[in-house]
Amino acid sequence: MAPSSQPQQRRQFKIGKYDILAQPASGSMHMLRYTVLLNGKRLGALLSMPTESDCRFLEAPPIVPPLKIFQVTYRPGRPKKSAAGNTGHDGESSGPTIPWAIKGQQRY
C-alpha cells in the first residue's frame, strides 16, 4: 500500500495555553478533528485547524441576547384584518380631505 492511502495518525500540540488533539474524523481518510482542551477539560472540537482566537471563543463564547419573537409578530398601529373599518361622520373615512377626491370613492 502507498503511504498516502493510510489514515492519518493522532497527534497532540499546543496553541498558546490550549492543548489540541488532532485525530482522524470519523468517516473520512483525510480530514482531522481538532479537539481543544484547557487544563484537561474539553472545550469543543473543530474540523479545521483552530487558531488561538478560535480557542478563546470556545472557552468564553459571546453573550447572545434572547430571541424576541413577540416583536416580529406584534406590529403596533396596524389594524387586524377582522377589524371593522373606522368610519367617521357621514359614512366617509376619517382620512385627510382632498378637494379633488370623488365622494364615496375608496382609497387603498
N, C-alpha and C positions, 0 to 999 in steps of 0.2 A: 504494500500500500504506500502511496505517496504521503509524505509528512503533512502536506497541506490539507488532506482529506480527514485527518484525525481531529476530533473535537478539541476545543480549547481547554486548557487546564486552569484550575483555580489559582488565583494569586492575590496577595494582600499588599496594600501600600497605604501611605498616609498622605492626606492633603490638609495641611495646617494641623489642627488638633483632631481631625476626623480620621478614623480608620475606614478604609474602603476595602471591601471584599468582592473581587471580581470572579464570577463563576459562570459557566455556560447557562444561557437562558433555556428553559425547557422548550423543546420542540424546534430548536434552532442549532445549527452547527457553527455558525459564525458569530452570532450575537452574544454579548455578555450581559449579565445582570449585575449591576453595581449596587451592593448593599452598603449603606452608610451607617457607621457605628460611632458612638461617642461614649467613651468610658465603658465599653462593653454593652451599651444599650443600643438597640436597633432603632434608628430614626426613620428609615424608609429605604426604598430601592428605586433605581433608575435603570433604564435600558441604554442610556447614553452616558459617556464619561462625565461624571459630575465635576463642577468647579467648586471652589470654596464658597462662592455665593450660593450655589445650589444647596450645599450642605447647611449653610446658615439658614436658608429658607426652610429646610426640613426641620431644623432644630426649633425655630421660632417663626411659624408662618404668620403673615399679617392678619390683623383682625378684620373679619368680613362682617359688615353690618347685616342685620336680619332682613329677610325679604319683606317687602311691603306690598303684598298682593292687593290690599284694600285700595291703595292709591290708583292702581290700574283700572279696577272695576268701578270705582266710585268717581263720577265726574260731576262735581257740584255745579249747579246752574243749568244743567242740561235736563230738559223735561223728559219724563218717561214716555214711551210710545203709547201707553194706555191712557195717559193723562188727556183730559178734555182740553180743547183749545181755549185759551184765555180770551174771552170776548169782552170788549168794552161796551160803552153805551152805543145805541143804535145797531147793535149786532156787528159792528166793524171791529177789526183787530186793533189792538192798542199800540200799533207801531207808529212811527213818525208820519205826519201828514205831508203828502207830496201833492202839490197843487195840480199836477197833470195826471194823477192817478185816476183810473176809472173806478167809480163807486161800486163796491161789491166784488172787485177783482181780487183773486187770491194771489198773495206773494209767497214765494218759496224761500 
